[in-house]
Amino acid sequence: SMVAGGAAAISVLTEPEHFGGSTDALERVRARVDVPVLRKDFIVEESQLDLVASDLLLLIARFVDDLPRLVEAAEERGFQPLVEVHTRAELDRALDAGATLIGVNNRDLTQLEVDLDTFESIAPHVPDDVTLIAESGIGSADDVRRMRSVGADALLIGSAIMDGDVTDNVRRFTTA
C-alpha cells in the first residue's frame, strides 16, 4: 500500500523490546517491495549490523559512542547509514563521521515532545551535498511543504500514514 501510494522507501522497526519490531518483519517487507528498506533499531555496536540485511539502517547519533567507526562499518557491509540527529552538536558529530544521509528527528527522545522548529533550526547548517530527511511529527500536507521549504530532501513519516487508507495517505504526502 505504501509503495502504491508513492513511498520512495519503507521504514521497518526491528527493535523488539520497546517497539515490538522484528528482523522477521523486515525480511518479509524486503521480499515484497522493490524500494529501499530502512532498518529502524537502536544500533549501537558493530555486531548488531550483521543481524539482518536491509538497504539502509538507522544510527541515532546520541546513542552511538564511536559514530565514525559505525558509519564506516555499515558502509563496508553495503548499508547506507541514516544518521539521526536532534541538536547542532549531534549534526556536527554526524558530519565529522562522514554521514551523507542525515535525518533530523523533530521528536526529542528524552522528553518525547515534537517540535518542527527543530528541523528548521538545524537544516540551514547541513551542507548541500548531504541528503537531509525530516523525521517525526509530520502530520499534514502543510507540514510536508514546511519541511521541504527549509531544505528537506525527503521525509520519514510514520503514524500519520497508518490511519485509514494507507495508499491514499501516502499519496497525499508525496504529492504535497
C-alpha positions in Angstrom: 0.0 0.0 0.0 2.8 2.4 0.8 4.6 1.7 -2.4 1.4 2.1 -4.4 0.9 5.5 -2.8 4.4 6.6 -3.9 6.7 5.9 -1.0 10.3 6.0 -2.1 11.4 3.7 0.8 9.9 1.8 3.6 10.9 2.0 7.3 10.6 -1.1 9.3 11.0 -1.3 13.1 13.2 -4.2 14.2 13.7 -3.3 17.8 11.6 -5.8 19.8 11.5 -4.7 23.4 10.2 -1.1 23.2 8.5 -1.1 19.7 7.5 -4.7 19.1 9.6 -4.9 15.9 11.4 -7.8 14.5 14.0 -8.8 11.9 11.4 -11.2 10.5 9.1 -8.3 9.7 11.9 -6.6 7.9 12.7 -9.7 5.9 9.1 -10.1 4.9 8.8 -6.5 3.8 12.0 -6.6 1.9 10.8 -9.6 0.0 7.6 -7.9 -1.1 8.7 -4.4 -2.1 11.0 -3.0 -4.8 12.0 0.1 -2.9 14.8 0.5 -0.4 14.0 -0.7 3.1 15.3 1.1 6.3 16.0 -0.9 9.4 14.9 1.2 12.5 16.5 0.0 15.6 18.8 1.1 18.4 22.1 0.0 16.7 25.0 1.0 18.9 27.7 -1.6 18.1 29.1 -3.2 15.1 27.9 -6.7 15.9 24.3 -5.6 15.5 24.9 -4.8 11.8 25.0 -8.5 10.9 21.6 -9.5 12.3 19.6 -8.7 9.1 20.1 -7.3 5.7 18.5 -4.0 4.7 19.3 -1.2 2.3 19.5 1.5 4.9 19.9 1.4 8.7 19.3 4.0 11.4 22.2 5.2 13.6 21.0 7.6 16.3 23.9 9.9 17.0 23.1 10.4 20.6 23.3 6.7 21.4 26.5 5.8 19.4 29.9 6.3 21.1 32.1 5.7 18.1 30.0 7.1 15.3 32.7 7.3 12.7 33.6 3.6 13.1 29.9 2.5 13.0 29.2 4.6 9.9 32.3 3.1 8.2 31.3 -0.5 9.3 27.8 -0.1 8.0 29.1 1.2 4.6 31.6 -1.7 4.4 28.7 -4.1 4.7 26.8 -2.3 1.9 24.3 -0.5 4.1 23.5 3.2 3.7 23.5 4.6 7.2 20.9 7.2 8.0 22.4 9.1 10.9 19.7 10.7 13.1 20.4 13.9 14.9 18.3 16.2 17.1 20.8 19.0 18.0 23.5 21.1 16.3 26.2 19.2 18.3 24.8 15.9 17.0 24.8 17.3 13.5 28.5 18.2 13.8 29.3 14.7 15.1 27.4 13.2 12.1 29.2 15.3 9.6 32.5 14.6 11.2 31.7 10.9 11.0 31.3 11.2 7.2 27.5 10.8 7.2 26.0 11.7 3.8 22.4 10.9 4.7 21.2 12.7 7.8 17.8 12.7 9.5 16.7 15.5 11.8 14.3 14.0 14.4 11.7 16.5 15.4 10.9 14.4 18.4 13.2 14.9 21.4 13.9 11.3 22.5 14.4 12.3 26.1 11.2 14.3 26.5 9.2 12.7 23.6 8.0 16.1 22.6 7.7 17.0 18.9 8.6 20.4 17.6 9.0 21.0 13.8 11.2 24.0 14.7 13.9 21.5 15.4 14.3 20.7 11.7 14.1 24.4 10.8 16.9 25.3 13.2 19.3 22.6 12.1 18.6 22.4 8.3 20.5 25.6 7.4 23.7 24.1 8.8 23.6 20.9 6.6 25.9 21.0 3.6 24.3 20.8 0.1 26.0 17.5 -0.7 24.2 15.8 2.3 20.8 14.3 1.8 18.6 15.7 4.5 15.5 13.9 5.9 12.9 15.5 8.2 11.7 12.9 10.7 8.7 12.7 13.1 5.8 15.0 13.7 4.9 15.4 10.0 1.1 15.0 10.1 -0.2 17.1 7.2 0.5 18.3 3.7 1.2 21.7 5.2 3.9 20.1 7.4 5.4 18.4 4.3 5.6 21.8 2.5 7.0 23.4 5.6 9.8 20.9 5.8 10.6 21.0 2.1 10.7 24.8 2.1 13.6 24.8 4.6 15.6 22.0 2.9 14.2 18.6 3.4 15.1 16.3 0.5 12.8 13.6 1.9 10.6 12.9 4.9 10.2 10.0 7.2 6.5 9.8 8.1 5.1 7.1 10.4 1.8 7.2 12.2 0.3 9.9 10.1 0.0 7.4 7.1 -1.2 4.4 9.1 -4.7 5.7 10.0 -7.2 4.9 7.3 -6.3 4.1 3.7 -2.5 3.9 3.7 -2.2 4.3 -0.1 -4.3 7.4 -0.1 -2.4 8.8 2.9 1.0 8.2 1.3 -0.2 9.8 -1.9 -1.4 12.8 0.0 2.0 13.4 1.5 4.0 12.6 -1.7 2.1 15.0 -3.8 2.1 17.9 -1.3 
